[in-house]
Amino acid sequence: MMIRFGLLGCGRIAKRHSDLLGGNHIDRATLAAVCDPVAARADAIASRYGVPAHYDIEDFLARKDIDAVAVLTPSGMHPQHVIACARAGKHVVVEKPMALRLQDADDMMRACDLAGVKLFVVKQNRFNVPVVKAREALEAGRFGRLVLGTVRVRWCRDQAYYDQDDWRGTWAFDGGVLSNQASHHVDMLEWFFGDVVSVHARAITALARIEAEDTAVATLKFRSGALGIIEATTAARPRDLEGSLSILGERGTVEIAGFAVNQIRHWSFVDELPSDKDVLEKYSVNPPNVYGFGHQAYYQHVIDCLVHQHAALVDGIEGRKSLELISALYESIETGEEVPLHFTPRLCRLGVTP
């Protein structure tokens, strides 16, 4: 059984998706067509892989040779595009964040449920080799009681990056570093430490000329009693510094660093196993860019779910959880107060058109 994919949106992230699907790096998956209203972008990917290019979404979704669509458009456009794909009977893989507003996320899930199609939210870092190894240790109870979790996103996104497209850094279509670059890491913290009770966040727009923030810090309180810290910026200069996750428990500590949560920097447990001495060497990988190698394993997981009807690791519900946490962070930034989960957004500007 071959799953035929269409790419909706041919911007920056589309290169990673098209390389995997068009380059036949995913077993039982192929690239069937691409679509972007900017003809030059669609044509570039289409010509590279010898597939049709579309500039109109209705023509694109009318194709019978597309089983699933990867929605790679600006975040603020994800809801309308995912719903259109669902109504056309296509399974959907949507890049992070799945939406900018919680109501939109609910509408997307409802549309997919009504159409009987699957919704997958891209969280490729969950499939990074070091992250998988750390998750195995967590599920084996090796950390004991969790104490403190920290994620750091110290990346460089200069003004030229934001000027590539007029939607970047806007409240209506993107948000700032928390909703865009750090959303994977926020998800990672919640995935390891569980439900969040409340958050308190601060943010500034330090170097970039954008509507939203380029630098933010936050503290989190988890239902388990553990605490969390988020440090996120695109104002690192002159280059990317790190994208990391630290897990501290009563019986062990793991730190996964590199610039894409890809390199185990520290692995230590009270109850040592013979295999621990080889972990740093065997379970660290060096990806070619900040996207890491996780997309390939992620797509293989999607194919497995579609072919064998397995449950998705990151479905709409999981995607909504991290969106709710990100929304709470923005609400706290606006109010200056600690914000509980679950909450009704009042002043959060994410997804709001000025």
C-alpha positions as CSV (number, residue, x, y, z in Angstrom):
1,M,0.0,0.0,0.0
2,M,1.5,3.3,-1.1
3,I,0.4,6.6,0.6
4,R,0.4,9.4,-1.9
5,F,1.2,12.9,-0.4
6,G,0.5,16.4,-1.6
7,L,2.4,19.4,-0.1
8,L,0.2,22.4,0.6
9,G,2.7,25.3,1.0
10,C,6.1,25.4,-0.5
11,G,8.0,27.8,1.8
12,R,11.1,27.2,4.0
13,I,10.0,24.0,5.8
14,A,8.7,22.4,2.6
15,K,12.3,21.5,1.5
16,R,12.6,19.1,4.4
17,H,9.2,17.4,3.7
18,S,9.7,17.3,-0.1
19,D,13.3,15.9,0.3
20,L,11.9,13.0,2.3
21,L,8.7,12.3,0.3
22,G,10.0,13.2,-3.2
23,G,13.4,11.6,-2.5
24,N,11.8,8.2,-1.6
25,H,13.2,8.2,1.9
26,I,9.9,7.1,3.4
27,D,8.9,3.5,2.9
28,R,5.5,3.3,1.3
29,A,5.1,7.0,0.7
30,T,5.5,9.1,-2.4
31,L,5.1,12.7,-3.4
32,A,2.1,13.2,-5.8
33,A,1.7,17.0,-6.2
34,V,2.5,20.4,-4.6
35,C,0.5,23.6,-4.2
36,D,1.4,27.2,-3.4
37,P,-0.1,30.5,-4.6
38,V,3.4,31.7,-5.3
39,A,4.0,29.9,-8.6
40,A,7.8,30.1,-8.4
41,R,7.9,28.2,-5.1
42,A,5.5,25.5,-6.3
43,D,7.4,25.2,-9.6
44,A,10.8,24.8,-7.9
45,I,9.8,21.8,-5.9
46,A,7.6,20.3,-8.6
47,S,10.3,20.4,-11.2
48,R,12.9,19.0,-8.8
49,Y,10.8,15.8,-8.2
50,G,8.8,15.6,-11.4
51,V,5.4,16.2,-9.9
52,P,2.5,18.5,-10.9
53,A,2.4,22.0,-9.4
54,H,-0.8,23.7,-8.5
55,Y,-1.5,27.3,-7.5
56,D,-5.1,26.9,-6.5
57,I,-6.1,24.8,-3.5
58,E,-9.4,23.6,-4.9
59,D,-7.7,22.2,-8.0
60,F,-5.1,20.6,-5.8
61,L,-7.5,19.0,-3.4
62,A,-9.7,17.7,-6.3
63,R,-6.8,15.3,-7.4
64,K,-7.8,11.7,-6.9
65,D,-4.2,10.6,-6.6
66,I,-3.6,12.4,-3.2
67,D,-4.3,10.3,-0.1
68,A,-2.8,12.7,2.5
69,V,-1.8,16.4,2.5
70,A,1.1,17.9,4.5
71,V,-0.1,21.4,5.4
72,L,3.0,23.6,5.5
73,T,1.3,27.0,5.2
74,P,1.7,29.9,7.8
75,S,0.4,28.8,11.2
76,G,-2.6,31.2,11.1
77,M,-3.8,29.6,7.9
78,H,-3.6,26.0,9.2
79,P,-7.3,25.9,10.3
80,Q,-8.8,26.7,7.0
81,H,-6.4,24.5,5.1
82,V,-6.8,21.5,7.4
83,I,-10.6,21.8,7.3
84,A,-10.5,22.0,3.5
85,C,-8.3,18.9,3.3
86,A,-10.6,17.0,5.6
87,R,-13.7,17.9,3.6
88,A,-11.9,16.7,0.5
89,G,-11.4,13.3,2.2
90,K,-7.6,13.7,2.7
91,H,-5.7,12.6,5.7
92,V,-3.7,15.6,7.1
93,V,-0.2,16.1,8.5
94,V,0.0,19.7,9.8
95,E,3.2,21.5,10.9
96,K,3.5,23.0,14.3
97,P,1.7,24.7,15.9
98,M,-1.5,23.1,14.6
99,A,-3.3,26.5,15.0
100,L,-3.0,29.7,16.9
101,R,-6.3,29.7,18.7
102,L,-7.8,26.9,20.7
103,Q,-11.2,27.2,19.0
104,D,-9.6,26.7,15.7
105,A,-7.8,23.6,16.9
106,D,-11.2,22.2,18.1
107,D,-12.7,23.0,14.7
108,M,-9.9,21.2,12.9
109,M,-10.3,18.1,15.0
110,R,-14.1,18.1,14.5
111,A,-13.7,18.4,10.8
112,C,-11.3,15.5,10.6
113,D,-13.5,13.4,12.8
114,L,-16.6,14.1,10.7
115,A,-14.7,13.3,7.5
116,G,-13.3,10.1,8.9
117,V,-9.7,11.2,8.2
118,K,-6.7,11.2,10.5
119,L,-5.0,14.3,11.8
120,F,-1.3,14.3,12.6
121,V,0.6,17.2,14.2
122,V,4.3,17.4,13.4
123,K,6.4,17.1,16.6
124,Q,9.5,15.5,15.1
125,N,11.7,15.9,18.1
126,R,9.8,13.2,19.9
127,F,11.4,10.8,17.4
128,N,15.0,12.1,17.9
129,V,17.2,9.2,18.9
130,P,18.4,10.7,22.2
131,V,14.8,11.7,23.1
132,V,13.6,8.2,22.4
133,K,16.3,6.9,24.7
134,A,15.4,9.3,27.5
135,R,11.7,8.5,27.1
136,E,12.6,4.8,27.6
137,A,14.3,5.7,30.9
138,L,11.3,7.7,32.0
139,E,8.9,4.9,31.3
140,A,11.1,2.5,33.1
141,G,10.9,4.7,36.2
142,R,14.7,5.4,36.3
143,F,14.2,9.1,37.2
144,G,12.0,8.4,40.2
145,R,10.1,11.5,41.2
146,L,10.7,14.3,38.7
147,V,12.0,17.6,40.1
148,L,12.9,20.1,37.4
149,G,12.6,20.3,33.7
150,T,14.3,23.0,31.5
151,V,14.2,23.7,27.8
152,R,16.4,26.2,26.1
153,V,16.0,27.5,22.5
154,R,18.9,29.8,21.7
155,W,18.7,30.3,18.0
156,C,19.6,33.0,15.5
157,R,16.9,34.4,13.3
158,D,18.0,37.8,11.9
159,Q,15.9,40.4,10.3
160,A,16.4,38.9,6.9
161,Y,14.7,35.7,8.1
162,Y,11.6,37.6,9.2
163,D,11.6,39.7,6.1
164,Q,11.3,36.6,3.9
165,D,7.5,36.6,4.3
166,D,5.2,39.3,5.5
167,W,3.4,36.9,7.9
168,R,6.5,36.1,9.9
169,G,6.4,37.4,13.5
170,T,2.8,38.7,13.1
171,W,0.1,37.9,15.7
172,A,-2.4,36.9,13.1
173,F,-0.4,34.3,11.3
174,D,2.7,33.3,13.3
175,G,3.3,34.7,16.8
176,G,6.8,34.9,18.2
177,V,9.5,32.5,19.4
178,L,7.2,30.7,21.8
179,S,4.6,29.7,19.2
180,N,7.0,29.1,16.3
181,Q,10.6,28.1,17.1
182,A,10.1,26.9,20.7
183,S,6.8,25.1,20.2
184,H,8.6,21.7,19.7
185,H,10.5,22.3,23.0
186,V,7.4,23.3,24.9
187,D,5.8,20.1,23.7
188,M,8.9,18.2,24.8
189,L,8.7,19.6,28.3
190,E,5.1,18.7,28.7
191,W,5.5,15.3,27.2
192,F,8.1,14.3,29.8
193,F,6.7,16.1,32.8
194,G,3.0,15.7,32.3
195,D,0.1,18.1,32.9
196,V,0.8,21.8,33.7
197,V,-1.0,23.5,36.5
198,S,0.0,27.1,35.9
199,V,2.6,29.3,34.1
200,H,4.2,32.7,34.5
201,A,6.0,34.2,31.6
202,R,7.7,37.4,30.4
203,A,8.8,38.4,26.9
204,I,10.5,41.2,25.0
205,T,11.1,42.0,21.3
206,A,14.8,42.5,21.6
207,L,16.4,42.6,18.2
208,A,13.8,41.8,15.5
209,R,11.4,44.3,14.0
210,I,8.3,42.1,14.4
211,E,4.9,42.4,16.2
212,A,5.5,39.4,18.5
213,E,8.3,38.5,20.8
214,D,11.8,37.2,19.9
215,T,12.8,36.5,23.5
216,A,10.9,34.9,26.4
217,V,11.3,33.2,29.7
218,A,8.7,31.3,31.7
219,T,8.3,29.1,34.8
220,L,5.9,26.2,35.0
221,K,4.3,24.2,37.8
222,F,3.4,20.6,36.9
223,R,0.6,18.6,38.5
224,S,3.2,16.2,39.8
225,G,4.7,19.0,41.9
226,A,7.8,19.4,39.6
227,L,8.8,22.8,38.2
228,G,9.7,23.8,34.7
229,I,11.7,26.5,33.0
230,I,11.4,27.7,29.4
231,E,14.1,30.0,27.9
232,A,13.5,30.8,24.3
233,T,15.1,33.4,21.9
234,T,15.8,33.9,18.3
235,A,18.2,36.8,19.3
236,A,21.3,34.6,19.7
237,R,24.0,36.2,17.6
238,P,25.8,35.5,15.4
239,R,24.6,31.9,15.0
240,D,22.4,29.1,16.6
241,L,23.7,28.1,20.0
242,E,21.4,25.3,21.3
243,G,18.1,23.6,21.5
244,S,18.1,21.6,24.7
245,L,16.1,19.6,27.3
246,S,17.2,18.9,30.8
247,I,15.4,16.3,33.0
248,L,16.2,16.2,36.7
249,G,14.7,13.5,39.0
250,E,15.4,12.2,42.4
251,R,17.3,9.2,40.9
252,G,18.8,10.5,37.7
253,T,19.6,13.4,35.4
254,V,19.6,13.6,31.6
255,E,20.5,16.5,29.4
256,I,19.9,16.5,25.7
257,A,21.6,19.4,23.9
258,G,23.0,20.1,20.5
259,F,21.1,22.7,18.4
260,A,18.1,20.4,17.7
261,V,17.7,18.3,20.9
262,N,20.0,15.8,19.2
263,Q,23.0,15.2,21.4
264,I,23.1,13.5,24.9
265,R,25.3,15.8,27.0
266,H,24.7,14.2,30.4
267,W,23.3,10.8,31.3
268,S,23.6,9.7,35.0
269,F,21.4,7.5,37.2
270,V,21.7,6.4,40.8
271,D,21.0,2.8,39.7
272,E,23.4,2.4,36.9
273,L,23.0,-0.2,34.1
274,P,25.9,-1.7,32.1
275,S,24.5,-0.1,29.0
276,D,24.7,3.4,30.4
277,K,28.4,3.7,29.6
278,D,27.7,3.5,25.9
279,V,24.7,5.9,25.8
280,L,26.6,9.1,25.0
281,E,28.3,7.4,22.1
282,K,25.5,5.3,20.7
283,Y,22.5,7.6,21.1
284,S,23.6,11.0,19.9
285,V,23.2,12.1,16.3
286,N,24.3,15.2,14.5
287,P,21.6,16.5,12.2
288,P,22.4,18.8,9.2
289,N,20.1,21.6,10.4
290,V,17.8,22.7,13.2
291,Y,15.0,20.4,11.9
292,G,17.1,17.3,12.9
293,F,16.5,13.8,11.6
294,G,13.2,13.4,13.4
295,H,11.0,14.2,10.4
296,Q,12.0,10.9,8.7
297,A,11.0,8.8,11.7
298,Y,7.9,10.9,12.1
299,Y,6.8,10.3,8.6
300,Q,7.4,6.5,9.0
301,H,5.2,6.6,12.0
302,V,2.5,8.4,10.1
303,I,2.6,5.7,7.3
304,D,2.5,3.0,9.9
305,C,-0.6,4.6,11.5
306,L,-2.4,4.9,8.1
307,V,-1.5,1.5,6.8
308,H,-2.1,-0.5,10.0
309,Q,-4.7,1.8,11.6
310,H,-2.6,2.5,14.6
311,A,-3.1,5.4,17.0
312,A,-0.9,8.5,16.3
313,L,1.6,9.6,18.9
314,V,0.8,13.2,18.2
315,D,-2.8,13.6,17.1
316,G,-5.0,16.6,17.3
317,I,-5.5,16.2,21.0
318,E,-1.8,16.1,21.7
319,G,-1.3,19.1,19.4
320,R,-4.0,21.0,21.2
321,K,-2.3,20.4,24.6
322,S,0.9,22.2,23.6
323,L,-1.2,25.0,22.0
324,E,-3.1,25.5,25.2
325,L,0.2,25.7,27.1
326,I,1.6,28.2,24.6
327,S,-1.7,30.3,24.8
328,A,-1.4,30.4,28.6
329,L,2.2,31.7,28.2
330,Y,1.0,34.5,26.0
331,E,-1.9,35.3,28.4
332,S,0.6,35.5,31.2
333,I,2.9,37.8,29.2
334,E,-0.1,40.2,28.6
335,T,-1.4,40.1,32.1
336,G,1.8,39.9,34.0
337,E,0.1,37.3,36.2
338,E,0.4,33.6,36.8
339,V,-2.1,31.8,34.5
340,P,-3.7,28.5,35.4
341,L,-4.4,25.7,32.9
342,H,-7.2,25.3,31.8
343,F,-8.3,28.9,31.1
344,T,-10.3,31.1,28.7
345,P,-8.0,33.4,26.8
346,R,-8.8,37.1,27.4
347,L,-5.7,39.1,26.4
348,C,-3.7,36.5,24.4
349,R,-3.0,38.1,21.0
350,L,-2.0,34.9,19.3
351,G,-4.1,34.4,16.2
352,V,-5.8,37.7,16.6
353,T,-6.0,40.1,13.6
354,P,-5.2,43.7,14.6
